[in-house]
Amino acid sequence: MMLVKFEFTQLTPWFFKANTTFTLGTWGYTRKLPPISTLIGAIRSALGEILGGDWEKYRSGERPDIERVIGKYGTQEDLPFVVYGPFVGKGNEVYFPLPGILKVYEISKYGRTEIDNVVRAKMFDEEYEYEGSVKLKTWGGLPSKKEAKGYWLTMCGMNAFLKGENVNKDEGVEKIGFASVVEEIGVNIDRDRWAGGDENAMYRIRRVFMNPGYKIVAYAYFTGEVDIPFGSVDIPFGGRGGMARVKVSCGENMVRCWVERKGNLAYLGAPHYMNWKGLPLPDGNVIAASVGKPIPYRMLAPGINPEKSTGIVRHLAPQGSVYVWKTPPAGEVRNMPMFWGKLI
C-alpha cells in the first residue's frame, strides 16, 4: 500500500467546465478547481507518461505494467487507487476545504479584520428524521453570528481536527486567494474547437489563472502492491490548450496516517457518489452527518453525443462533508476517499 502525492503546476491558462452547457456566443463559465473525473484522468495520464506513454499498446492490452498502475482502458471503475482532492498547495503546505462542522468567525479590531475563533459543532443525543427513513443525531452548539468565508484548513489544522482537538486559529486555518478568473473573448478559427461551433463565430470564455506560488494538489492511495513511478511530466490539463507540469512523489506520512486511521469519524476528501438519502451507506450505520450542497454529475454511456443526450444525472456529496459511524465501517467503504479520525 502506498500514498502518492500529485502536484499540478500551471503552464498555460485552465478551463474546468462548470455544470452549465457552453455554446458559442454565450459565456463559458469555469470553476477554479477541476472536477474529480478530470483529476482522476490527469493522474492516470501522468503515471502513464512517466511509464513510457505507449498508449497504443496500452489500449490493446499489450502493456500490463501500465494497466496495473492506472487501471483498464476506457473506464474509471475498479481503479487500483483512491483519489483524494483537489486541494490547494503552496510550497510544502497543503490546504483542505473546511469540514462541514467547523466554522470560522472574524472580528474587526483597530480597523482590520482578524480571526476571532474557530468553533466545532457538537453532536447532540437528540435525533431528527432524515429523508423520512434515517434517524441522525443533530449537530449544534455554534454561535448565531455570521461565519466567515474563504478559509481553508492547513495540514496542522486538519491533523488537529481528525485527532479530536481544537483547531488553533493562528496555525490551523488560513484565508487564501489561490486563483483568479479572467474573461477571454475571441473568434473561433478552428471549426472543431467547440462542439457544433461555426468557423469565425465569436466565443466568450473565462479561464483560471493560478496566483503566484499556488498549485493544485491531489493524493492517490494505492491499495495493492504496485511499483509507482516518481518524476515530473507535462500533460494536457484544463481544457483545450491547457497544460500542467505534474510532479509525482511519495505522500506525506501525516496524510498517510489520516487515510489508514481506524476511527468512526470521516472527512470526505473528494466528491463522491451519495445515495438518495444523502449518505454513503444504505444500512443505517451512519448516526450523524453534515453534508454540503450536492454536486450534480452527469454520466454518459460510451459513444453518446453529449450535445444530444442529457445522460444520467447523479449527485456527489462535496468535499468537507463529515460522517460519524456507530461502529467503524468495514468492506468497500474503506476504499472511499475518507480521512479518518475521532470525535472530541
FENQUIWO-V327606 format. One record per residue. PHI is phi in degrees with one decimal (NA if undefined). PSI is psi in whole degrees, -180 to 180 (NA if undefined). D_LAST is the distance of its C-alpha to the last C-alpha in Angstrom with 1 decimal. Layout:
phi;psi;d_last
PHI;PSI;D_LAST
PHI;PSI;D_LAST
//
This chain:
phi;psi;d_last
NA;139;29.1
-148.9;142;28.8
-105.7;126;26.9
-118.5;137;29.4
-102.7;136;29.0
-121.3;125;31.4
-116.5;122;32.3
-104.5;109;34.7
-99.7;133;36.8
-73.8;132;39.1
-109.0;-35;42.8
-138.2;164;44.1
-57.8;149;42.7
-112.7;155;40.4
-136.4;117;40.4
-112.1;114;37.6
-59.8;128;38.8
-83.5;-177;36.9
-83.4;45;37.0
-134.1;154;40.5
-84.4;131;43.9
-103.0;125;45.8
-132.3;158;49.6
-61.3;141;52.2
90.8;-6;52.9
-122.0;168;49.3
-73.4;136;46.3
-97.5;102;44.2
-80.4;144;40.7
-125.9;148;38.2
-88.6;162;34.4
-81.5;-25;33.2
-121.5;149;31.3
-71.6;150;32.8
-67.0;161;32.0
-62.3;-34;30.4
-64.9;-40;33.9
-64.2;-41;35.5
-64.6;-44;32.9
-62.3;-45;33.4
-61.7;-39;37.1
-67.6;-38;37.1
-64.0;-43;35.1
-64.7;-41;37.7
-63.6;-44;40.5
-62.6;-46;39.4
-64.9;-41;39.1
-63.7;-39;42.3
-66.8;-41;44.2
-64.7;-30;43.1
-82.2;4;44.3
123.9;-20;47.7
62.8;29;47.5
-83.8;74;50.0
-71.0;-33;49.0
-62.1;-46;52.2
-69.5;-34;51.9
-63.0;-45;48.2
-64.2;-30;49.1
-90.3;3;51.8
83.6;15;49.6
-95.4;4;51.4
-124.8;73;48.4
-61.3;-25;46.1
-66.1;-39;44.4
-70.9;-41;43.2
-62.2;-35;42.2
-64.1;-30;40.0
-89.5;-41;38.0
-113.7;-1;37.9
91.1;178;38.7
-74.9;153;41.8
-68.9;141;43.9
87.8;5;43.6
-152.0;151;40.2
-106.8;14;36.5
-91.3;153;35.7
54.9;43;34.9
-74.9;153;34.2
-80.3;10;33.4
-146.8;162;30.3
-115.1;131;27.3
-98.3;135;27.1
-115.7;123;24.1
146.5;-176;25.2
-81.6;147;26.9
-118.4;178;25.1
-117.1;138;26.8
-125.4;155;27.8
-152.5;114;29.7
63.8;-129;30.9
-93.6;-3;28.2
-85.1;146;25.3
-126.4;135;23.8
-110.7;139;22.2
-121.5;144;20.0
-56.8;143;19.9
-60.8;137;17.0
-60.6;152;14.5
-63.6;-18;15.4
-105.0;12;12.3
-116.6;129;12.7
-125.5;142;15.7
-110.4;134;17.9
-121.0;140;20.3
-108.7;163;23.5
-141.4;143;26.0
-90.4;127;29.7
-142.2;121;30.8
54.3;41;34.4
80.9;6;35.4
-133.0;159;32.5
-102.0;133;29.2
-140.5;168;26.0
-72.1;129;22.3
-83.7;-56;21.2
-163.8;165;17.4
-116.7;121;14.7
-117.1;138;12.4
-107.0;131;9.6
-64.6;150;10.3
-99.0;148;8.8
-98.4;118;9.6
-95.0;164;12.4
-76.4;-22;14.5
-62.8;142;17.5
-114.3;154;18.9
-131.3;155;21.4
-85.0;127;24.1
-109.9;120;23.8
54.8;31;27.2
77.2;0;28.8
-143.5;-25;27.6
-110.2;130;23.8
-99.7;123;21.5
-119.4;150;18.0
-73.6;152;15.3
-88.9;150;15.3
-103.4;146;13.2
-174.3;-160;14.0
80.5;19;13.7
-96.8;147;15.2
-58.6;149;18.3
-80.7;-9;21.6
-72.7;163;23.2
-69.1;132;24.0
-80.3;156;21.6
-86.3;151;23.1
-111.7;164;24.2
88.9;4;25.0
-93.2;147;21.9
-127.2;154;20.5
-79.6;136;17.7
-81.9;174;19.1
-62.7;-38;18.5
-63.2;-42;16.7
-66.6;-42;14.5
-64.6;-40;13.8
-62.5;-42;13.1
-65.8;-42;10.4
-59.9;-46;8.9
-72.5;-23;9.1
-81.9;-7;7.8
82.4;19;4.3
-98.0;163;6.6
-69.5;141;8.6
-86.1;122;11.6
-67.1;130;14.8
-70.9;-21;17.4
-90.1;-33;20.2
-113.9;-18;19.2
-90.7;-24;16.5
-132.9;155;18.5
-154.7;140;22.3
-89.7;124;24.9
-126.7;145;27.3
-116.6;89;30.7
-89.4;-15;31.3
-153.2;156;34.2
-122.3;151;37.1
-110.8;124;39.0
-116.2;135;42.8
-81.4;141;45.5
-131.3;132;48.3
-123.5;133;51.6
-157.2;-177;54.2
-115.3;133;56.9
-77.2;106;56.4
-98.1;-5;59.0
-113.0;113;57.6
-58.2;-31;58.2
-93.9;6;55.4
-62.7;-43;52.8
-123.8;138;51.3
-56.5;125;51.8
78.7;5;54.7
-81.0;149;55.5
-93.5;145;59.0
-62.6;141;60.4
71.3;8;60.7
-79.1;149;58.3
-80.2;143;56.0
-128.8;155;52.3
-133.8;133;49.4
-148.7;156;46.0
-116.0;128;43.0
-114.7;157;41.7
-97.0;129;38.7
-117.2;118;39.2
-71.1;136;36.3
-70.9;155;36.3
-50.9;131;37.3
90.9;-16;35.0
-91.5;153;32.6
-150.3;167;32.4
-95.5;137;30.7
-124.3;142;28.4
-143.6;160;27.5
-125.2;146;26.4
-126.3;126;28.0
-104.0;112;26.7
-89.1;122;29.7
-87.1;-15;29.1
-107.7;-177;32.6
-92.5;101;34.8
-134.2;153;36.5
-92.4;112;38.1
-92.9;127;36.6
-81.5;126;39.1
-97.3;157;37.8
147.5;-169;39.7
-126.9;148;40.3
-154.3;147;42.3
-96.1;130;43.4
-135.6;156;42.9
-63.3;136;43.6
-163.0;131;40.4
86.1;44;39.9
86.8;175;43.0
-60.8;129;46.7
86.0;-11;47.4
-77.4;140;43.8
-138.8;149;43.1
-142.3;147;40.2
-97.8;121;40.1
-106.9;123;37.4
-101.9;125;36.2
-109.2;122;34.8
-147.1;174;33.0
-71.9;137;30.5
-70.9;155;26.8
-65.0;148;24.6
-62.9;-33;22.9
-63.1;-44;19.5
-68.1;-37;19.8
-59.1;-37;21.2
-64.4;-38;18.0
-66.9;-36;16.1
-71.3;-37;18.8
-97.4;-8;19.0
-61.2;142;15.5
-98.4;90;15.1
-132.9;178;11.8
-110.2;1;11.5
-106.7;137;10.1
-133.4;133;13.1
-101.5;124;14.3
-75.1;113;18.0
-87.8;-4;20.0
-157.4;150;23.3
-54.4;138;25.0
-145.4;152;25.4
-55.2;138;27.4
-121.0;150;26.0
-80.5;-178;27.7
-65.6;-16;29.3
-88.3;-5;26.1
82.5;13;24.2
-116.6;155;22.1
-80.4;-14;22.3
-129.6;142;23.1
-91.9;-2;25.8
-93.0;5;24.9
78.8;9;22.3
-74.6;-16;19.6
-77.0;127;17.3
-104.7;-17;15.5
-153.5;146;14.1
-152.3;142;15.4
-125.5;101;15.9
-112.1;129;19.3
-74.3;-174;21.4
-62.2;126;25.2
-60.2;146;26.8
-101.7;120;29.2
-65.0;140;32.7
-138.5;118;33.9
-97.8;126;37.6
-107.2;139;38.7
-122.7;138;42.4
-69.4;150;44.3
-54.0;133;46.3
89.5;-4;49.5
-84.6;132;48.6
-75.1;118;49.6
-64.9;-20;46.7
-78.9;-14;49.2
-115.4;0;50.6
-143.5;139;47.6
-81.3;-12;44.3
67.3;-160;42.8
-105.8;125;39.9
-97.4;121;37.0
-120.1;176;33.5
-125.1;144;30.2
-109.7;138;27.4
-74.6;135;23.8
-76.3;162;23.2
-56.3;149;21.1
90.6;-10;17.6
-63.2;146;17.2
-123.8;136;13.8
-128.8;146;13.9
-125.6;129;11.9
-100.8;149;14.2
-64.1;-45;14.9
-129.6;150;16.0
-54.5;128;16.0
-69.7;155;19.0
-126.3;172;22.2
80.2;-145;25.4
-66.8;-21;26.1
-63.9;-24;22.7
-65.3;-20;21.9
-94.3;8;24.6
-81.1;156;23.0
-75.4;70;21.9
-112.3;141;18.2
-98.2;126;15.8
-99.5;141;13.3
-151.5;-155;9.7
-140.4;162;6.6
-78.3;161;3.8
-67.8;NA;0.0
//
